[in-house]
Amino acid sequence: MLFLKKSLILRVFAYLLLPIAVFAVGFYFLSKSNQQSIGLEIYGYSLGITFAYIILVYLYEIVRPMHVILAQIKALLAGRKYSRIFTQRLDEIGVIAHFFNEVTKNIEKISTDIKEGKRMLSELEVAGQIQKDILPVENPKISGLDIVAKNRSAVELGGDNFDFITTKENSYIYIGDVTGHGVPAALVMILVHTLIHTFVEFYDNAFEIITNTNRRLKTRI
């Protein structure tokens, strides 16, 4: 009967009705046999059996499953290893067990997300340091110019960049602002930075340097 499976109170009540029914049938047959009195021993045995039966029902239906659930809850709260609770019960205890499983599953997911977030943050910090290392350490000394330059990214990684490149004949100053933020913009920025420094060694004017940088970028981006 499904309604008994879904309600612990109704099922326990049904268990308790069983000895009552047995006693009622017994007294009925005793009365039919014209036996006028029942000995104290029979009363004692009957009460003892009934009490033992009630204790077994209480232990099996309530105490034992609740002990299992509470043990896992205590392990969770104490930060120790816990286990999922496997049960096919549909009553209140089954609901508590299912709730525990759902809570622990969400906690495990959150814990995994936190660990993954820490790992990604650590990698972003390394990438951010690489970006800072690419920027010029000091401003160049160029006759007729006072140069002050600084960069601070709005997020962990950005697409902004600048540099000063001095060759034998020329000094180049470039400022780059890649569209967007984050890792994609940072990768493009590093790629642009590398290409410009490479082409400076082959071309002696800014037009050729920028044109070839753009040509190489268009084949990849």
C-alpha positions in Angstrom: 0.0 0.0 0.0 1.6 3.2 -1.2 0.1 5.5 1.4 1.8 3.4 4.2 5.2 3.6 2.4 4.9 7.4 2.2 4.0 8.0 5.9 6.2 6.8 8.8 3.5 7.6 11.3 0.8 5.6 9.5 3.1 2.6 9.0 4.1 2.6 12.7 0.4 2.9 13.7 -0.3 -0.1 11.4 2.4 -2.1 13.0 0.9 -1.4 16.5 -2.5 -2.4 15.3 -1.2 -5.9 14.7 -0.8 -6.9 18.4 -4.0 -5.3 19.3 -5.8 -7.3 16.6 -4.1 -10.5 17.9 -5.2 -9.8 21.5 -8.7 -9.0 20.3 -8.9 -12.3 18.5 -7.4 -14.2 21.4 -9.9 -12.7 23.9 -12.7 -13.5 21.5 -11.9 -17.2 21.3 -11.3 -17.3 25.1 -14.7 -15.9 25.7 -16.2 -18.4 23.2 -14.6 -21.2 25.1 -16.4 -20.2 28.3 -13.1 -19.6 30.2 -14.1 -17.1 32.9 -10.6 -15.9 33.9 -7.2 -15.5 32.4 -4.1 -16.1 34.5 -1.6 -13.4 35.5 1.1 -15.4 33.6 -0.8 -15.0 30.3 -1.2 -11.3 31.0 2.6 -11.0 31.8 3.7 -12.9 28.7 1.3 -10.9 26.5 2.6 -7.6 27.8 6.2 -8.7 27.5 5.7 -9.8 23.9 3.9 -6.6 23.1 6.6 -4.4 24.6 9.3 -6.3 22.8 7.4 -6.0 19.5 7.0 -2.2 20.0 10.7 -1.8 20.8 11.7 -3.7 17.6 9.4 -1.6 15.5 10.8 1.6 17.0 14.4 0.4 16.5 13.9 -0.9 13.0 11.7 1.9 11.6 13.0 5.0 13.4 16.2 4.6 15.5 18.4 2.6 13.1 17.8 4.7 9.9 18.0 8.0 11.8 21.3 6.9 13.4 22.7 6.3 9.9 21.5 9.7 8.7 22.7 11.6 11.8 26.2 9.9 11.5 26.6 11.2 8.0 25.3 14.7 8.9 27.8 14.9 11.9 30.6 13.8 9.5 29.7 16.6 7.1 29.5 19.2 9.8 32.8 18.1 11.3 34.5 18.2 7.9 35.2 14.5 7.9 34.6 12.1 5.0 30.9 11.3 4.6 28.9 8.9 2.3 25.8 9.2 0.3 22.7 7.6 1.9 21.1 4.9 -0.3 17.5 4.2 0.6 14.3 3.3 -1.2 12.1 4.6 1.6 9.4 7.2 0.6 8.4 8.3 4.0 9.8 11.2 6.2 13.1 9.5 6.8 13.5 8.9 3.0 12.9 12.6 2.4 15.5 13.5 5.0 18.0 11.1 3.3 17.2 12.5 -0.1 17.6 16.1 1.2 21.0 15.1 2.6 22.1 13.6 -0.7 21.1 16.7 -2.6 22.8 19.1 -0.2 26.0 17.2 -0.3 25.9 17.0 -4.0 25.5 20.8 -4.3 28.3 21.2 -1.7 30.6 19.0 -3.8 29.8 21.0 -6.9 30.4 24.3 -5.2 33.7 22.9 -3.8 34.8 21.8 -7.3 33.8 25.3 -8.7 35.8 27.0 -6.0 38.9 24.9 -6.7 38.6 25.5 -10.4 38.1 29.2 -9.8 41.3 29.3 -7.7 43.2 27.5 -10.4 42.0 29.8 -13.1 42.7 32.9 -10.9 46.3 31.6 -10.3 46.8 31.2 -14.1 45.3 34.7 -14.7 47.8 36.1 -12.2 50.7 34.5 -14.1 49.3 35.8 -17.4 48.9 39.3 -15.8 52.5 39.2 -14.7 53.6 38.3 -18.2 51.7 41.2 -19.5 53.4 43.5 -17.1 56.8 42.1 -18.0 56.1 42.9 -21.7 55.6 46.6 -20.9 58.7 48.8 -20.9 60.5 49.0 -17.6 61.4 52.7 -18.0 60.6 55.6 -20.3 63.2 56.3 -23.0 65.2 59.4 -23.3 64.4 61.1 -26.6 65.7 64.6 -27.4 62.9 67.1 -27.5 60.3 64.9 -25.7 59.2 64.4 -22.2 57.7 60.9 -22.0 55.6 59.5 -19.2 53.7 56.3 -19.7 51.8 53.9 -17.4 49.3 51.1 -17.9 46.7 49.7 -15.4 44.3 47.1 -16.7 40.6 47.4 -15.7 40.5 43.6 -15.2 43.0 40.8 -14.6 43.9 40.8 -18.3 43.4 43.4 -20.9 44.1 44.3 -24.5 45.9 47.7 -23.9 49.6 47.9 -24.6 52.3 50.4 -25.4 56.0 50.3 -26.1 59.1 52.3 -27.1 61.4 50.7 -29.7 64.7 52.4 -30.5 66.8 51.3 -33.5 70.0 52.7 -34.9 68.1 55.3 -36.9 64.6 55.6 -35.5 62.6 55.6 -32.3 59.1 54.2 -32.4 56.3 54.8 -30.0 53.2 52.7 -30.3 49.9 52.4 -28.3 47.6 49.5 -28.8 44.0 48.9 -27.7 42.6 45.6 -28.6 38.9 45.3 -28.6 37.5 43.5 -25.6 38.9 42.4 -22.3 40.2 39.2 -20.8 42.2 36.3 -22.2 41.3 36.7 -25.9 42.3 40.4 -26.0 45.5 39.6 -24.0 46.5 37.0 -26.5 46.0 39.3 -29.4 47.9 42.0 -27.6 50.9 39.7 -27.0 50.8 38.6 -30.7 50.8 42.3 -31.9 53.6 43.1 -29.5 55.7 40.2 -30.9 55.0 41.0 -34.5 55.9 44.7 -34.2 59.2 43.9 -32.5 59.9 41.3 -35.2 59.2 43.6 -38.1 61.2 46.5 -36.6 64.3 44.4 -37.4 63.3 44.1 -41.1 61.7 47.5 -42.0 62.9 51.0 -41.4 59.6 52.9 -41.4 56.4 52.7 -39.3 54.2 52.3 -42.3 55.8 49.0 -43.4 55.9 47.7 -39.8 52.2 48.3 -39.2 51.1 47.2 -42.6 52.9 43.8 -42.3 51.7 43.4 -38.7 48.1 43.9 -39.9 48.7 41.5 -42.9 49.9 38.7 -40.6 47.1 39.2 -38.1 44.4 39.0 -40.7 45.6 35.5 -41.7 45.0 34.3 -38.1 42.3 36.6 -36.6 
